[in-house]
Amino acid sequence: MDTGKELSDVIPRVQYPTGGGSAAWTADGTGILYTRYPHQGERPEADVNFYQQVWFHRLGAPVSDDKLEIGADFPRIAEVELETSENGQWIVASLANGDGGDFAHYVRNSSGQWQQISHFEDGVKAAKIGRDNSLYLLSRKDAPHGKILRLPLEVIGQATETAAPLLSAAKLVAPEREGVVQEFAPADHGIYNNDLMGGPSALAYFPQQIDKPVEISILPVSSVSGLNSWRGDDLVFGNVSYLKPFAWFSFTPGSKAPKRTALYMTSPVDFDDLEVVREFATSKDGTKVPLNILRKKGLELNGQNPTILYGYGGYGVSVTPGFDSTRRIWFDAGGVYAVANLRGGGEYGEAWHKAGNLTHKQNVFDDFIAAAEHLIQRRYTSSPKLAVEGGSNGGLLMGAFLTQRPELARAVVSHVGIYDMLRIELDPNGQFNVTEFGTVKDPDQFKALYAYSPYHHVRQDVKYPAVLFTTGDNDGRVNPAQSRKMTARLQAVSASSQPILFRSTASAGHGIGTALKVRIAEQADVLSFLFDQLGIDGSKWTFN
């Protein structure tokens, strides 16, 4: 930065699409810690995109001089994220055991010494260093909705390998509540929590000297993100709803409500004529599944409204409210848009996640089927007017839906999906999914995988709905061949006259980082497909 010139240092093998990559500066700025995959010859060819470790590089030195910091005993499917404290003196390494939601945490002091804070079985999901020289931990141990613990850094600095586990010295600062802790931010005299309430967010401040938290008002049926107490007890946070675009807000304890800052997104359209209603579908086993339904005010429930139902349900990922101005096209065409909060996600905590992974994955599909049936029973729509959409793990959901209940919807849009569950772990990223889906090497998990594997349940002479499969040729997370062979299989056997279409983009991957013009082109194709299949007259529409 002093000279404005690029340095000669080039560090290879930091990132790969499966486990990502991360880096963090040392306190004095003379070196950098980084994640590193094996170099050529260090591991067998089958392992070169696994066994991620943390290494140190000193600026100006050859890469061959870099030193291993931690990771010699990390699992094959390790995924590491590094974060530096505000004062630069401490670095936290969060180690994920694949994509199943289990983490271990390590802390490095300014002298270069590492100390393990938590193990996979400890239930600690996140760690953050506060300005008070303390490490704050989000723990779900004996608290499935989450609690916040505080561990002074001086305790970590004094720890030895023979000392008692460090977690035993951590003190509770924010107890478990009804909502599920999604994110937290330490302040000088308290801590802020962003809780999930089955999909939407709730925001609260826990002062150190007061037992009762302060509830902070946010947009209705909205999502909070980016919590940051940047000075004192002041907070900045992002807030977005289905009806209002994203904006940054500021809050100071003692004030009546947050204030919108000058940093906010605008939209070319408004949704003032729309409303969001939260309803609950009843799944096969009686579980109540939340549905967020976006509709025009005064909508007539006549069973004839073209409707898109979206779902995901996996990895403990919560589907939260978000604003998309392009949905205006759908609403102006008389459409309804519904988002289901399925098991497998984290909307109601770890138990909600575990109820939809490994051998319980069928629950996710049952939840989604129940959501579709609910929309039909409530006369929002009917099968000829219903479309379903999902991507990645949500693409698996689409595959299971169309093979298990092909008559329930007219159209299916499935992006970058997984369909052959018996061979997915043979792909590089498939290994990282074993902790979420299971492995064919385990007899019980094999039975569960086979029981719902979409590719293996495409049947001859079944009238399948219209399907649009999309993928990117450069997808490093889900093999594009999954979409290709699922398309070919359906095309070969479907007894209906509905199209089975395949769309691939040479310049795209798994979606993240895809160019705007490529995203627009795909969205135009998706809308054209849905307008055609659901009988929407598009002759009056012009696109500039």
Summary of the structure (lengths in Angstrom):
residues: 544
radius of gyration: 24.5
end to end distance: 42.3
largest distance: 74.6
contacts: 1823
relative contact order: 0.07
helix: 22%
strand: 32%
